[in-house]
Amino acid sequence: MGTVFSVTARGAYVAPEALDEAETWLRHVDAVFSTYREDSAVSRIARDELAPEDCAPEVREVLRLCERAEAHTGGWFTTGYAGGFDPSGLVKGWAVERAAEGLLAAGATGVCVNGGGDVQLHGGPWRVGVAHPLQPGRVAAVVESRQGAVAVATSGPAERGCHIVDPHTGRAPVGGLASLTVVHEGLTDADTWATAAYAMGPGARAWLEAQPGVTAFAVTADGETWSVSPESLSP
């Protein structure tokens, strides 16, 4: 997927092959959903060579989740920007969440799967640093997880430049943030909501405040910060 993944599993007994299976799963997801591979299911769907209903179950699942995300965000998350077809804004978070679930099923009592800075946690304690987008090498906030499932997703241009646009204009969001971090139970939702909210620009804060169970932390272009339900974040 063009990024680095890391996996940490804790427990009295974790099946030895579990880490290999997690890696195999992530490589499979890349092969099926890559927009850069001509033979991937996503590329074939985009060329009208493959009907969604004829796809493998995991592809149909992702398409259903993308439809749900588009409806939930009022179109701020979409796979169809500029007439194309690209579900990659959801796929990485979903793949990481599924990999973490596989490790739990293999006996892990604590799991941390990190996909390019988007993290799914189970068990605890865990502490996840949120990189400061304007001050390289510094941490802007820390997410602490003591138990249960917690996901941390960050969107913004710091690492990859401006790659998230307002789907209604095709341009960078007006008043775009330097970074936006969303904390929720599962990474599928946290990742898509972070992407959609970032695209909203100034509307991100009000939309996130309306989402149940969501914590968010933002750094503005001028270095100011704001947060939503900040009890799990420490600066």
N, C-alpha and C positions, 0 to 999 in steps of 0.2 A: 504493500500500500504506500510505498514511498516514505516510510517513517520507521522509527525504532519501537519495538515492543519489548516489555520486560514482564516477568511473572515471578511472584513470590507466593509460596504456599506454606502454611504452618499446620501442624497437627501431629498427633501421636503416630498416625500412620496415613500416608498418602500413597496411593498406588504408584509404583515407580514409573509406569508408562504414562501417567497423567500429564506430565509436562510435554512429552512428545506428542500426545494427542492434542493438547492445546495448540502447539505449533502447527501441527498438520491441519487443524481446523482453520487457523488464521491464513495459512497458505491457500487452502481451498477457497476461502472467501475471496481472497485476492484474485484467484483465477476465474471465479464465477462473476464477480461484480466489477472488475477493473474496466474503466472507460478507456484505457490505453492499450488493451489487448484486443486484437481484432476478433479472436475466437471466443471471447467471454460472452456469457448470456446477455449481459447488459448491452454490449456492442451489437449483438445480433438483434435484440429487441429494438434498439435505436434505428437499425437499418431495415426494420420490418421483415426480418428473416425468421423471427421466432415470436410466436404469440405468447403473451403472458400465461395463458391458461395451459400451455404446453410445457411450461418451465418446471424445474425441480421444485420440491416443496419449500426449500429455503428461499428461493426467489419469489415465489408467491407470497410467502410470509412477509418479506421485506416490502413488496409492493403494497400489501395491505397496511403495513405500518406507515409507509410513506403517505398513503391516502389519509390515514388517521391524523398524521402530523400536519398535513396541509389543511385539513378541516379545522384542527384544533388551533392552529396559528393564524387562521384567516388568510391563508395563501402566502404568508411570509416565508414559510418553508415550502419549497416546491421542487419536484423532479423535472418539471417541464419548462424551465426558464429558456427564453429565446427559441422555443420550438424544439429543443433537444430532449434528451432523456438521460438523467443523471441522478441516481439515488445515493451517490457516495456521501452526501451530507448526513445520512442516517446509518450507512452500512458499518462504518468503523465502530461507532458506539455500540451498535447491536452485536457485532462480532465479539467485541471485548466482553460485553455482558454475558454472552453465551459461553465464552471461554471460561469465565469465572465460575459460572454455574457448573460446568463440567468438572472443574477442580473440586468444588464442594461435593459433587456426587462421588468423586474418587476418594473422599475421606478427609479432605482439608477442612480445618476448623477456622482458619484465617486465610484470606486470599487478597492479593493486590495484583491486578492486571493493569498495566500502563500501556496505552497505545498512543504514542506521540504526544504525551502530556494529558490525555484524557484517561481517567482512572476509575476502575470499578473496585470497590472494597467490600469485603465481608469479614465479619468478626472484628477483632481489634486487640489492642489499640493500634491505630495508624495515625500518622500526621503527614499531610500532603501540602507541600509548599506551592503557592501560586506565584509563578515568575512575574516580576515587575516588567511591564512591556516597555517602559521608558528608561529603565535603569538596569542594564544587563548585569547579571550576576547577583541581583538582589531579589528578595522575596517580598511580594506585595501583601500577602496574607497567608494564613495557615488554616487548613481545614483539619479538624480533629474528629476522628471516628473511634468510638469506644466499643461499639457492638452493632450488630445488624448489618444492613446493606446501605452503602453510601456511594454515590457516584459524583465525580467532579469533572466538569467539562469546561474548557475555556475557548472562546472564539476571539479573533482579532487579527490584525495585520502584522504583529511583531515578528513572527517567525517566517511567514510565507508571503508577506506583502498583502496588498488588498485583493483577496480572493472571494470575499463575500459581498454581494451587491444587493441593492434594493431590487427585488424582482419586478416591481412595478415601473421602474425607470431604467434598469440596466446599468445604473451607475453606483458608485460607492455611496453608502448611506450619508445623508446630510447630517452634520454634527456627529460623525462616527466616533465611537469610543476607541480608546487605545486597546482595551481588552475587556471582556465580559466573561465572568465565571459563574456557572450555574451548578448548584449542589442539589441533588435529588436522590431518590432511592436507586433508580436504575439508569445506566448510562445511555440506553437508547433514547429515553426522553430527555435526559440532561443535555446530551449532545445536540439533538435537534432543536431543543428550546433555546440553547445558547446561540446557535446559528441564526434561528429566526429572530430572536430578540436583538441580536447585534444588527441585523438588517433593518430593524425598526428605527434605529438611531435614537432620537429623543423620546420615542414612545416605548422604549424597552423597559424602563423602570416601572411605569404604570401597568404594563402588561404582566410583568413578572410578579408584581404585588398581588395580582388577581389569581395567581396559580397556587393552589393549596400545596403545602408542604415543601415549598421551594425556598432555598436560600440563594442569594446572588450577591456578587461583589464586582464592581466596575471601576476601572480607571479611565478617566476622561482624557482627551487629547492634550489638555493642559496640566495633567498630573493630579487633578482632584479625584476624590473617590466618593462612591455612594454604595449603599448596601441594602439588601432586602432580607428581613428575618436574619439578622447577623449573629444570632447566638452561637452558631457553630464555627464562626470565623474569628480569628484573632489577628490583628495587624502586626 
